[in-house]
Amino acid sequence: HVQLVESGGGSVQAGGSLRLSCVASGYTYTMGWFRQAPGKEREGVAAIHTVSGSTYYADSVKGRFTISRDNAKNSVYLQMNNLRPEDTAMYYCAAGSLRFDYWGQGTQVTVS
């Protein structure tokens, strides 16, 4: 079982930036970020394959968010720039191999 711990959430004004971090207790092939706003379904934001480095971004964040990883630290990061009020949500780190089996507790991002 892999445990995930997120950090870096907070409150910012529109146009600002935040960097989310997620540390895993073990190695997984894929790590990513999801978010869920009140009353909305959870959506995938970004993901990265820890071996190839290939990435995925939701259309809504392309050009504004960047996902990166540090395999030596079993960590994944989400740099969020030019934040918008619609980015407000609980952000969850997820990890796994063929699917996202492991989930963090979430970190709140609020953009006003």
Sequence and secondary structure as in RCSB ss.txt:
>XXXX:A:sequence
HVQLVESGGGSVQAGGSLRLSCVASGYTYTMGWFRQAPGKEREGVAAIHTVSGSTYYADSVKGRFTISRDNAKNS
VYLQMNNLRPEDTAMYYCAAGSLRFDYWGQGTQVTVS
>XXXX:A:secstr
   EEEE  EEE TT  EEEEEEESS  SEEEEEEE TTS  EEEEEEETTT  EEE TTTTTTEEEEEEGGGTE
EEEEE S  GGG EEEEEEEESSSEEEE   EEEEE 
